Amino acid sequence: MEKAINQIKMAAAGLLGLLTGLWGWFGWLVVGWIGCMALDYLTGSMAAAKEGEWSSARAREGIWHKCGMIVVVLVAAGADMLISLVLAHLPLVTLPFEYAGLVCPVVLVWYIVTELGSIVENAVAMGAVAPKWLVKLLAMSKSAVDSAGDKLGGDGHE
């Protein structure tokens, strides 16, 4: 049993090292998001169990929700790759700056802030007291990222 646990630890450390080594700060963003998703799922399950409301159907819904988030992040990464390819190979399309990816990091930050807010809500449901300023700070952060995303995608007006 101890050997299996050590192998899991080594695999996790290797994966973290690979992600952060290949992607630098972006790798840490991905690792943070994955950690936040796991902690949100865990604390959500704990809060539901505390209230006697845990059910496998709700747990599956949570997993489907997380899978949907993964799909959205993959789409954002695909959008970044597409934009990079277009800028590199279509000389008529240029930007006044070097494009190193913007869509996926903004989506990841938005999801991280959302997950952190959910984790705090779950902790409160478990009986913890959360400072009101923390809840406010997370809401303001989400609003700021929403605003940045709106600027990135345009305001929707012609």
Salt bridges, closest charged atoms under 4 A:
ASP40 OD2 - LYS66 NZ 2.58
GLU51 OE2 - LYS50 NZ 3.58
GLU53 OE1 - ARG58 NH1 3.60
GLU115 OE1 - LYS66 NZ 2.77
ASP155 OD1 - HIS157 ND1 3.49
